[in-house]
Amino acid sequence: MLEKKVDLQKIKEIRKSKHMSIEEMSTILGYDSPNGYFYLESGKSKFPAEKLAMVSKILDVPIQKLFFEVKVAKMETFHHWR
């Protein structure tokens, strides 16, 4: 089973490219202080699924873009003949 991991660096880059501050993101996401969002983006807190969905909408990107891309090499099957 593959586990998808949130690409925090990509989220930060997209946020900055949209000229949004941590303070703005915190306010939109309903946090009382900028630390609420900062802890998510810096990896100090785990991103709740509902907040990640909100970030996707706020930044206007598909939610899939917020995860690391997983590339699996083609596996070859070896048959052992007796």
Gaussian input, Z-matrix of N, CA and C with variables (Angstrom, degrees):
# hf/3-21g

backbone

0 1
 N
 C     1     B1
 C     2     B2     1     A1
 N     3     B3     2     A2     1     D1
 C     4     B4     3     A3     2     D2
 C     5     B5     4     A4     3     D3
 N     6     B6     5     A5     4     D4
 C     7     B7     6     A6     5     D5
 C     8     B8     7     A7     6     D6
 N     9     B9     8     A8     7     D7
 C    10    B10     9     A9     8     D8
 C    11    B11    10    A10     9     D9
 N    12    B12    11    A11    10    D10
 C    13    B13    12    A12    11    D11
 C    14    B14    13    A13    12    D12
 N    15    B15    14    A14    13    D13
 C    16    B16    15    A15    14    D14
 C    17    B17    16    A16    15    D15
 N    18    B18    17    A17    16    D16
 C    19    B19    18    A18    17    D17
 C    20    B20    19    A19    18    D18
 N    21    B21    20    A20    19    D19
 C    22    B22    21    A21    20    D20
 C    23    B23    22    A22    21    D21
 N    24    B24    23    A23    22    D22
 C    25    B25    24    A24    23    D23
 C    26    B26    25    A25    24    D24
 N    27    B27    26    A26    25    D25
 C    28    B28    27    A27    26    D26
 C    29    B29    28    A28    27    D27
 N    30    B30    29    A29    28    D28
 C    31    B31    30    A30    29    D29
 C    32    B32    31    A31    30    D30
 N    33    B33    32    A32    31    D31
 C    34    B34    33    A33    32    D32
 C    35    B35    34    A34    33    D33
 N    36    B36    35    A35    34    D34
 C    37    B37    36    A36    35    D35
 C    38    B38    37    A37    36    D36
 N    39    B39    38    A38    37    D37
 C    40    B40    39    A39    38    D38
 C    41    B41    40    A40    39    D39
 N    42    B42    41    A41    40    D40
 C    43    B43    42    A42    41    D41
 C    44    B44    43    A43    42    D42
 N    45    B45    44    A44    43    D43
 C    46    B46    45    A45    44    D44
 C    47    B47    46    A46    45    D45
 N    48    B48    47    A47    46    D46
 C    49    B49    48    A48    47    D47
 C    50    B50    49    A49    48    D48
 N    51    B51    50    A50    49    D49
 C    52    B52    51    A51    50    D50
 C    53    B53    52    A52    51    D51
 N    54    B54    53    A53    52    D52
 C    55    B55    54    A54    53    D53
 C    56    B56    55    A55    54    D54
 N    57    B57    56    A56    55    D55
 C    58    B58    57    A57    56    D56
 C    59    B59    58    A58    57    D57
 N    60    B60    59    A59    58    D58
 C    61    B61    60    A60    59    D59
 C    62    B62    61    A61    60    D60
 N    63    B63    62    A62    61    D61
 C    64    B64    63    A63    62    D62
 C    65    B65    64    A64    63    D63
 N    66    B66    65    A65    64    D64
 C    67    B67    66    A66    65    D65
 C    68    B68    67    A67    66    D66
 N    69    B69    68    A68    67    D67
 C    70    B70    69    A69    68    D68
 C    71    B71    70    A70    69    D69
 N    72    B72    71    A71    70    D70
 C    73    B73    72    A72    71    D71
 C    74    B74    73    A73    72    D72
 N    75    B75    74    A74    73    D73
 C    76    B76    75    A75    74    D74
 C    77    B77    76    A76    75    D75
 N    78    B78    77    A77    76    D76
 C    79    B79    78    A78    77    D77
 C    80    B80    79    A79    78    D78
 N    81    B81    80    A80    79    D79
 C    82    B82    81    A81    80    D80
 C    83    B83    82    A82    81    D81
 N    84    B84    83    A83    82    D82
 C    85    B85    84    A84    83    D83
 C    86    B86    85    A85    84    D84
 N    87    B87    86    A86    85    D85
 C    88    B88    87    A87    86    D86
 C    89    B89    88    A88    87    D87
 N    90    B90    89    A89    88    D88
 C    91    B91    90    A90    89    D89
 C    92    B92    91    A91    90    D90
 N    93    B93    92    A92    91    D91
 C    94    B94    93    A93    92    D92
 C    95    B95    94    A94    93    D93
 N    96    B96    95    A95    94    D94
 C    97    B97    96    A96    95    D95
 C    98    B98    97    A97    96    D96
 N    99    B99    98    A98    97    D97
 C   100   B100    99    A99    98    D98
 C   101   B101   100   A100    99    D99
 N   102   B102   101   A101   100   D100
 C   103   B103   102   A102   101   D101
 C   104   B104   103   A103   102   D102
 N   105   B105   104   A104   103   D103
 C   106   B106   105   A105   104   D104
 C   107   B107   106   A106   105   D105
 N   108   B108   107   A107   106   D106
 C   109   B109   108   A108   107   D107
 C   110   B110   109   A109   108   D108
 N   111   B111   110   A110   109   D109
 C   112   B112   111   A111   110   D110
 C   113   B113   112   A112   111   D111
 N   114   B114   113   A113   112   D112
 C   115   B115   114   A114   113   D113
 C   116   B116   115   A115   114   D114
 N   117   B117   116   A116   115   D115
 C   118   B118   117   A117   116   D116
 C   119   B119   118   A118   117   D117
 N   120   B120   119   A119   118   D118
 C   121   B121   120   A120   119   D119
 C   122   B122   121   A121   120   D120
 N   123   B123   122   A122   121   D121
 C   124   B124   123   A123   122   D122
 C   125   B125   124   A124   123   D123
 N   126   B126   125   A125   124   D124
 C   127   B127   126   A126   125   D125
 C   128   B128   127   A127   126   D126
 N   129   B129   128   A128   127   D127
 C   130   B130   129   A129   128   D128
 C   131   B131   130   A130   129   D129
 N   132   B132   131   A131   130   D130
 C   133   B133   132   A132   131   D131
 C   134   B134   133   A133   132   D132
 N   135   B135   134   A134   133   D133
 C   136   B136   135   A135   134   D134
 C   137   B137   136   A136   135   D135
 N   138   B138   137   A137   136   D136
 C   139   B139   138   A138   137   D137
 C   140   B140   139   A139   138   D138
 N   141   B141   140   A140   139   D139
 C   142   B142   141   A141   140   D140
 C   143   B143   142   A142   141   D141
 N   144   B144   143   A143   142   D142
 C   145   B145   144   A144   143   D143
 C   146   B146   145   A145   144   D144
 N   147   B147   146   A146   145   D145
 C   148   B148   147   A147   146   D146
 C   149   B149   148   A148   147   D147
 N   150   B150   149   A149   148   D148
 C   151   B151   150   A150   149   D149
 C   152   B152   151   A151   150   D150
 N   153   B153   152   A152   151   D151
 C   154   B154   153   A153   152   D152
 C   155   B155   154   A154   153   D153
 N   156   B156   155   A155   154   D154
 C   157   B157   156   A156   155   D155
 C   158   B158   157   A157   156   D156
 N   159   B159   158   A158   157   D157
 C   160   B160   159   A159   158   D158
 C   161   B161   160   A160   159   D159
 N   162   B162   161   A161   160   D160
 C   163   B163   162   A162   161   D161
 C   164   B164   163   A163   162   D162
 N   165   B165   164   A164   163   D163
 C   166   B166   165   A165   164   D164
 C   167   B167   166   A166   165   D165
 N   168   B168   167   A167   166   D166
 C   169   B169   168   A168   167   D167
 C   170   B170   169   A169   168   D168
 N   171   B171   170   A170   169   D169
 C   172   B172   171   A171   170   D170
 C   173   B173   172   A172   171   D171
 N   174   B174   173   A173   172   D172
 C   175   B175   174   A174   173   D173
 C   176   B176   175   A175   174   D174
 N   177   B177   176   A176   175   D175
 C   178   B178   177   A177   176   D176
 C   179   B179   178   A178   177   D177
 N   180   B180   179   A179   178   D178
 C   181   B181   180   A180   179   D179
 C   182   B182   181   A181   180   D180
 N   183   B183   182   A182   181   D181
 C   184   B184   183   A183   182   D182
 C   185   B185   184   A184   183   D183
 N   186   B186   185   A185   184   D184
 C   187   B187   186   A186   185   D185
 C   188   B188   187   A187   186   D186
 N   189   B189   188   A188   187   D187
 C   190   B190   189   A189   188   D188
 C   191   B191   190   A190   189   D189
 N   192   B192   191   A191   190   D190
 C   193   B193   192   A192   191   D191
 C   194   B194   193   A193   192   D192
 N   195   B195   194   A194   193   D193
 C   196   B196   195   A195   194   D194
 C   197   B197   196   A196   195   D195
 N   198   B198   197   A197   196   D196
 C   199   B199   198   A198   197   D197
 C   200   B200   199   A199   198   D198
 N   201   B201   200   A200   199   D199
 C   202   B202   201   A201   200   D200
 C   203   B203   202   A202   201   D201
 N   204   B204   203   A203   202   D202
 C   205   B205   204   A204   203   D203
 C   206   B206   205   A205   204   D204
 N   207   B207   206   A206   205   D205
 C   208   B208   207   A207   206   D206
 C   209   B209   208   A208   207   D207
 N   210   B210   209   A209   208   D208
 C   211   B211   210   A210   209   D209
 C   212   B212   211   A211   210   D210
 N   213   B213   212   A212   211   D211
 C   214   B214   213   A213   212   D212
 C   215   B215   214   A214   213   D213
 N   216   B216   215   A215   214   D214
 C   217   B217   216   A216   215   D215
 C   218   B218   217   A217   216   D216
 N   219   B219   218   A218   217   D217
 C   220   B220   219   A219   218   D218
 C   221   B221   220   A220   219   D219
 N   222   B222   221   A221   220   D220
 C   223   B223   222   A222   221   D221
 C   224   B224   223   A223   222   D222
 N   225   B225   224   A224   223   D223
 C   226   B226   225   A225   224   D224
 C   227   B227   226   A226   225   D225
 N   228   B228   227   A227   226   D226
 C   229   B229   228   A228   227   D227
 C   230   B230   229   A229   228   D228
 N   231   B231   230   A230   229   D229
 C   232   B232   231   A231   230   D230
 C   233   B233   232   A232   231   D231
 N   234   B234   233   A233   232   D232
 C   235   B235   234   A234   233   D233
 C   236   B236   235   A235   234   D234
 N   237   B237   236   A236   235   D235
 C   238   B238   237   A237   236   D236
 C   239   B239   238   A238   237   D237
 N   240   B240   239   A239   238   D238
 C   241   B241   240   A240   239   D239
 C   242   B242   241   A241   240   D240
 N   243   B243   242   A242   241   D241
 C   244   B244   243   A243   242   D242
 C   245   B245   244   A244   243   D243

   B1=1.4509
   B2=1.5268
   B3=1.3166
   B4=1.4533
   B5=1.5212
   B6=1.3081
   B7=1.4549
   B8=1.5175
   B9=1.3172
   B10=1.4618
   B11=1.5195
   B12=1.3135
   B13=1.4580
   B14=1.5197
   B15=1.3201
   B16=1.4545
   B17=1.5264
   B18=1.3246
   B19=1.4623
   B20=1.5285
   B21=1.3193
   B22=1.4621
   B23=1.5201
   B24=1.3188
   B25=1.4637
   B26=1.5269
   B27=1.3231
   B28=1.4651
   B29=1.5273
   B30=1.3327
   B31=1.4664
   B32=1.5230
   B33=1.3177
   B34=1.4651
   B35=1.5273
   B36=1.3300
   B37=1.4677
   B38=1.5250
   B39=1.3261
   B40=1.4668
   B41=1.5231
   B42=1.3372
   B43=1.4748
   B44=1.5195
   B45=1.3321
   B46=1.4652
   B47=1.5278
   B48=1.3403
   B49=1.4685
   B50=1.5317
   B51=1.3343
   B52=1.4684
   B53=1.5308
   B54=1.3324
   B55=1.4749
   B56=1.5252
   B57=1.3357
   B58=1.4592
   B59=1.5196
   B60=1.3046
   B61=1.4619
   B62=1.5255
   B63=1.3191
   B64=1.4655
   B65=1.5298
   B66=1.3232
   B67=1.4612
   B68=1.5271
   B69=1.3499
   B70=1.4638
   B71=1.5284
   B72=1.3188
   B73=1.4678
   B74=1.5248
   B75=1.3203
   B76=1.4691
   B77=1.5222
   B78=1.3188
   B79=1.4634
   B80=1.5250
   B81=1.3341
   B82=1.4657
   B83=1.5302
   B84=1.3359
   B85=1.4648
   B86=1.5308
   B87=1.3422
   B88=1.4580
   B89=1.5150
   B90=1.3286
   B91=1.4646
   B92=1.5240
   B93=1.3346
   B94=1.4607
   B95=1.5218
   B96=1.3294
   B97=1.4635
   B98=1.5288
   B99=1.3260
   B100=1.4658
   B101=1.5246
   B102=1.3340
   B103=1.4664
   B104=1.5237
   B105=1.3348
   B106=1.4631
   B107=1.5182
   B108=1.3225
   B109=1.4639
   B110=1.5219
   B111=1.3227
   B112=1.4699
   B113=1.5242
   B114=1.3261
   B115=1.4688
   B116=1.5282
   B117=1.3285
   B118=1.4676
   B119=1.5257
   B120=1.3297
   B121=1.4618
   B122=1.5235
   B123=1.3191
   B124=1.4669
   B125=1.5309
   B126=1.3355
   B127=1.4567
   B128=1.5143
   B129=1.3327
   B130=1.4677
   B131=1.5251
   B132=1.3264
   B133=1.4668
   B134=1.5171
   B135=1.3231
   B136=1.4586
   B137=1.5328
   B138=1.3309
   B139=1.4596
   B140=1.5262
   B141=1.3383
   B142=1.4640
   B143=1.5342
   B144=1.3098
   B145=1.4666
   B146=1.5268
   B147=1.3326
   B148=1.4673
   B149=1.5268
   B150=1.3261
   B151=1.4716
   B152=1.5272
   B153=1.3225
   B154=1.4626
   B155=1.5314
   B156=1.3227
   B157=1.4653
   B158=1.5274
   B159=1.3188
   B160=1.4625
   B161=1.5259
   B162=1.3258
   B163=1.4682
   B164=1.5234
   B165=1.3163
   B166=1.4610
   B167=1.5300
   B168=1.3218
   B169=1.4663
   B170=1.5226
   B171=1.3275
   B172=1.4637
   B173=1.5241
   B174=1.3324
   B175=1.4630
   B176=1.5303
   B177=1.3272
   B178=1.4621
   B179=1.5291
   B180=1.3310
   B181=1.4683
   B182=1.5310
   B183=1.3294
   B184=1.4674
   B185=1.5282
   B186=1.3053
   B187=1.4646
   B188=1.5273
   B189=1.3316
   B190=1.4636
   B191=1.5271
   B192=1.3254
   B193=1.4704
   B194=1.5257
   B195=1.3249
   B196=1.4591
   B197=1.5239
   B198=1.3171
   B199=1.4617
   B200=1.5197
   B201=1.3324
   B202=1.4563
   B203=1.5159
   B204=1.3216
   B205=1.4573
   B206=1.5152
   B207=1.3110
   B208=1.4601
   B209=1.5207
   B210=1.3069
   B211=1.4557
   B212=1.5159
   B213=1.2945
   B214=1.4579
   B215=1.5216
   B216=1.3098
   B217=1.4610
   B218=1.5236
   B219=1.2981
   B220=1.4560
   B221=1.5225
   B222=1.3011
   B223=1.4606
   B224=1.5177
   B225=1.2850
   B226=1.4554
   B227=1.5176
   B228=1.2953
   B229=1.4571
   B230=1.5162
   B231=1.2883
   B232=1.4588
   B233=1.5190
   B234=1.2939
   B235=1.4630
   B236=1.5219
   B237=1.2791
   B238=1.4695
   B239=1.5260
   B240=1.2872
   B241=1.4628
   B242=1.5094
   B243=1.2790
   B244=1.4625
   B245=1.4780
   A1=109.41
   A2=116.75
   A3=121.36
   A4=109.81
   A5=115.64
   A6=120.68
   A7=107.44
   A8=116.58
   A9=119.98
   A10=108.61
   A11=114.67
   A12=119.70
   A13=109.44
   A14=115.18
   A15=121.29
   A16=108.52
   A17=115.78
   A18=121.91
   A19=108.04
   A20=116.03
   A21=121.59
   A22=112.09
   A23=117.08
   A24=120.79
   A25=110.43
   A26=116.76
   A27=120.60
   A28=110.33
   A29=116.53
   A30=120.06
   A31=109.70
   A32=116.16
   A33=120.88
   A34=110.77
   A35=116.92
   A36=120.96
   A37=111.44
   A38=116.79
   A39=120.22
   A40=109.80
   A41=116.63
   A42=120.26
   A43=110.40
   A44=116.51
   A45=120.33
   A46=111.50
   A47=117.05
   A48=120.14
   A49=111.31
   A50=116.41
   A51=121.87
   A52=110.84
   A53=115.96
   A54=123.07
   A55=112.19
   A56=115.29
   A57=120.66
   A58=109.20
   A59=115.72
   A60=120.53
   A61=110.29
   A62=114.77
   A63=120.51
   A64=109.38
   A65=116.50
   A66=120.99
   A67=110.98
   A68=116.46
   A69=120.24
   A70=111.28
   A71=116.29
   A72=120.02
   A73=110.39
   A74=116.57
   A75=120.64
   A76=111.30
   A77=115.84
   A78=120.78
   A79=111.25
   A80=116.77
   A81=121.00
   A82=111.11
   A83=116.31
   A84=120.62
   A85=112.86
   A86=116.96
   A87=120.49
   A88=115.86
   A89=117.41
   A90=119.93
   A91=109.82
   A92=115.96
   A93=121.43
   A94=112.54
   A95=116.15
   A96=119.66
   A97=109.11
   A98=117.13
   A99=120.66
   A100=113.21
   A101=116.43
   A102=119.48
   A103=112.36
   A104=117.24
   A105=120.43
   A106=111.71
   A107=116.22
   A108=119.90
   A109=111.40
   A110=116.89
   A111=120.39
   A112=110.75
   A113=117.59
   A114=120.57
   A115=111.71
   A116=116.99
   A117=120.20
   A118=110.51
   A119=115.79
   A120=120.61
   A121=112.32
   A122=116.85
   A123=119.97
   A124=112.18
   A125=117.19
   A126=120.50
   A127=114.20
   A128=117.47
   A129=120.18
   A130=111.30
   A131=115.97
   A132=122.09
   A133=107.80
   A134=115.87
   A135=120.82
   A136=109.53
   A137=116.33
   A138=121.88
   A139=109.85
   A140=119.03
   A141=119.77
   A142=109.11
   A143=117.19
   A144=121.85
   A145=112.15
   A146=116.98
   A147=118.73
   A148=111.93
   A149=117.43
   A150=120.41
   A151=110.45
   A152=116.67
   A153=120.64
   A154=109.90
   A155=116.68
   A156=120.59
   A157=110.45
   A158=116.97
   A159=120.98
   A160=110.80
   A161=117.07
   A162=121.51
   A163=109.48
   A164=116.79
   A165=121.68
   A166=110.70
   A167=116.84
   A168=120.93
   A169=111.50
   A170=116.83
   A171=121.18
   A172=110.63
   A173=116.19
   A174=120.64
   A175=112.23
   A176=116.35
   A177=122.66
   A178=112.33
   A179=114.80
   A180=121.32
   A181=108.41
   A182=117.10
   A183=119.05
   A184=109.97
   A185=116.54
   A186=120.41
   A187=111.89
   A188=117.75
   A189=121.13
   A190=111.70
   A191=117.06
   A192=120.53
   A193=112.36
   A194=117.31
   A195=121.19
   A196=112.47
   A197=116.14
   A198=121.50
   A199=109.88
   A200=115.05
   A201=119.69
   A202=108.38
   A203=115.87
   A204=120.08
   A205=107.94
   A206=115.77
   A207=120.78
   A208=107.65
   A209=115.20
   A210=120.05
   A211=107.91
   A212=114.96
   A213=120.47
   A214=107.82
   A215=115.02
   A216=119.62
   A217=109.21
   A218=115.54
   A219=120.28
   A220=108.87
   A221=115.03
   A222=119.53
   A223=108.82
   A224=115.03
   A225=119.66
   A226=108.58
   A227=115.16
   A228=120.83
   A229=108.90
   A230=114.87
   A231=120.21
   A232=108.35
   A233=115.17
   A234=120.45
   A235=108.24
   A236=114.60
   A237=119.40
   A238=107.91
   A239=115.78
   A240=121.34
   A241=109.42
   A242=116.43
   A243=121.03
   A244=110.55
   D1=135.56
   D2=178.63
   D3=-94.44
   D4=136.24
   D5=177.09
   D6=-106.12
   D7=126.05
   D8=178.93
   D9=-85.46
   D10=136.37
   D11=178.74
   D12=-114.50
   D13=140.24
   D14=178.94
   D15=-69.25
   D16=132.78
   D17=178.64
   D18=-91.24
   D19=89.84
   D20=-175.53
   D21=-62.94
   D22=-37.04
   D23=179.21
   D24=-64.20
   D25=-40.07
   D26=179.40
   D27=-65.50
   D28=-41.02
   D29=178.24
   D30=-60.40
   D31=-45.04
   D32=179.58
   D33=-61.40
   D34=-45.03
   D35=-179.80
   D36=-62.58
   D37=-43.66
   D38=179.76
   D39=-65.08
   D40=-44.30
   D41=179.30
   D42=-57.78
   D43=-46.90
   D44=-179.29
   D45=-65.32
   D46=-37.19
   D47=179.65
   D48=-65.59
   D49=-24.13
   D50=177.97
   D51=-92.38
   D52=5.76
   D53=178.87
   D54=57.69
   D55=41.20
   D56=177.10
   D57=-106.87
   D58=135.15
   D59=178.99
   D60=-88.90
   D61=165.05
   D62=174.82
   D63=-61.24
   D64=-37.57
   D65=179.41
   D66=-61.29
   D67=-44.01
   D68=179.08
   D69=-63.37
   D70=-45.52
   D71=179.42
   D72=-61.10
   D73=-42.95
   D74=179.65
   D75=-59.10
   D76=-45.51
   D77=-179.27
   D78=-63.80
   D79=-47.96
   D80=-178.73
   D81=-62.21
   D82=-37.11
   D83=-178.69
   D84=-81.53
   D85=-3.96
   D86=174.63
   D87=89.14
   D88=17.37
   D89=177.88
   D90=-83.65
   D91=148.51
   D92=-179.74
   D93=-75.25
   D94=-24.35
   D95=-179.82
   D96=-141.46
   D97=161.64
   D98=177.93
   D99=-60.09
   D100=-24.43
   D101=-179.75
   D102=-61.22
   D103=-30.98
   D104=-179.91
   D105=-55.66
   D106=-48.91
   D107=179.15
   D108=-78.16
   D109=-38.78
   D110=-179.37
   D111=-55.76
   D112=-41.67
   D113=-179.98
   D114=-63.11
   D115=-34.57
   D116=177.42
   D117=-68.58
   D118=-51.10
   D119=-174.89
   D120=-67.97
   D121=-27.44
   D122=-179.35
   D123=-89.34
   D124=-7.11
   D125=178.58
   D126=87.78
   D127=5.65
   D128=178.88
   D129=-75.05
   D130=-24.05
   D131=174.70
   D132=-127.50
   D133=152.93
   D134=179.04
   D135=-80.31
   D136=138.05
   D137=179.62
   D138=-71.98
   D139=114.47
   D140=173.98
   D141=-67.06
   D142=145.69
   D143=-176.83
   D144=-55.73
   D145=-41.61
   D146=-178.02
   D147=-67.10
   D148=-34.36
   D149=177.29
   D150=-70.83
   D151=-37.14
   D152=178.47
   D153=-64.22
   D154=-40.19
   D155=177.07
   D156=-63.72
   D157=-39.65
   D158=177.95
   D159=-65.17
   D160=-42.81
   D161=179.12
   D162=-60.59
   D163=-41.66
   D164=177.93
   D165=-57.22
   D166=-45.04
   D167=179.80
   D168=-69.62
   D169=-43.11
   D170=-179.33
   D171=-60.84
   D172=-43.94
   D173=-177.74
   D174=-84.69
   D175=-4.77
   D176=178.09
   D177=57.64
   D178=49.43
   D179=176.07
   D180=-133.42
   D181=148.98
   D182=175.79
   D183=-61.11
   D184=141.91
   D185=-176.65
   D186=-58.25
   D187=-29.90
   D188=179.41
   D189=-60.38
   D190=-28.97
   D191=-179.46
   D192=-70.15
   D193=-12.51
   D194=-177.93
   D195=-90.66
   D196=2.53
   D197=178.90
   D198=-112.55
   D199=155.06
   D200=173.43
   D201=-62.18
   D202=144.47
   D203=174.26
   D204=-81.33
   D205=128.88
   D206=179.98
   D207=-104.42
   D208=120.09
   D209=178.19
   D210=-113.50
   D211=123.25
   D212=-179.13
   D213=-107.52
   D214=125.27
   D215=177.89
   D216=-69.82
   D217=149.54
   D218=178.69
   D219=-65.11
   D220=129.46
   D221=179.09
   D222=-94.86
   D223=135.16
   D224=176.91
   D225=-96.78
   D226=142.08
   D227=179.35
   D228=-99.65
   D229=128.43
   D230=178.03
   D231=-107.05
   D232=131.38
   D233=178.17
   D234=-101.59
   D235=130.78
   D236=176.75
   D237=-96.56
   D238=115.66
   D239=-179.37
   D240=-95.09
   D241=138.50
   D242=178.69
   D243=-104.67

